[in-house]
Amino acid sequence: MSLLASSNFAEISATATASFALIVAAEIGDKSQLVCMTLASRHRAMPVLFGAIGAFAFLNTLAVVFGIAIAKWLPEYIVAASVAFLFAAFGIHALRVDEDDDDEEIKEKSGHSIFFTTFLLITFAEFGDKTQLAVVALSSTASPIAVWLGSTIALASTSALGILAGRTILQKIPLVLLHKISGAIFLILAVLAGYRAYVSYTG
């Protein structure tokens, strides 16, 4: 409340709008949007959306409250290696699903499970990423509440776009083929994250 009292509404609105625009521009087509798209193409949309929003709200809170020191608690190569492992496991699982399992998997997957899967994937994928670092930089020079609000709304919006794309693709492409495509995407992301871990560790 004290932060709100120290900044007038116009300043907060301007900062939130600027944060929104910058984060949307940085996040369009990024890996978190691909995560949302592929998850939403296989599962119900709302738990995916809430999981993504929860992850981004958590990450933005860390960025605003603790700043760049949070990313320094864990070496970059450990974070990147964890991302690579999660993406590889998710990709292999997607590739192993056959046509007979498609409908059964979607029906049996609980909303809580989808929520936590989305939350964990995005949290590990985006921890210390350029978007979180941008929030750190913005919050160090402007109203932290406004930066948090604008960036969180921006990330929720890009996630919603990814989910919408996933649901649209689902209506046009056989689900078994979509599993293979999403599995390949996650494996590519796993390779990129593994390379990032290797460079960080050897560098």
Beta strands, then each sheet from edge to edge (+ up, - down):
end
